[in-house]
Structures are given as structure tokens and as C-alpha cells.
């Protein structure tokens, strides 16, 4: 099995998250982030907190796509990271914001 086949299988059949079909091809970063957040929060098979699972899957896809990912879609997915941080009440680089700390 080639690396490409392996990463495609992981993305399509993640054991931790049930992803919406073609989620990484969408052009709306907020929609991607909402979908990943929903998938992570509803999954009972993930091993870490929902934020980490969602961000890991997004980062995995970006890294494995490599040069095959066009500049425009890479930009959308990088923006989806920022949207995901916001959706989970995280600041830059995953730091919790004052607002999210107050909710605990």
C-alpha cells in the first residue's frame, strides 16, 4: 500500500471521527470548522479532547496532501484552523481565551 493510499484511507475512514463527505474540499473555512467540531464532539471513539481530535485531523490532511493541495484550498484549510480555534474558544496556537476559561 502506498503512502497516498494509506493517507486517503485514514482520511476517509477515520476511526476517531465520522467526517462529512468531502469536508476538506469545501471552500468555506467556517463550514469546515463547524463540521469538524460537530464530528469531534459527537464521537465516542476519539482518544483526546474534541479540539485536539478536530485540529489533528485537519492538520493531518493538510500535511499529507502536500504539493497536491492547491494554494487556494491550502489557504481555505489554514483559515479553517483559525475558525476551529475560535469555535472551541481557543486563542492563537490553541491557548484558551479568558472567555472560554470563564465557562469552565
Helices and strands as residue ranges (DSSP letters): H 3-12, G 23-25, H 29-42, H 50-65, G 66-68, H 71-87, G 92-94, H 98-103
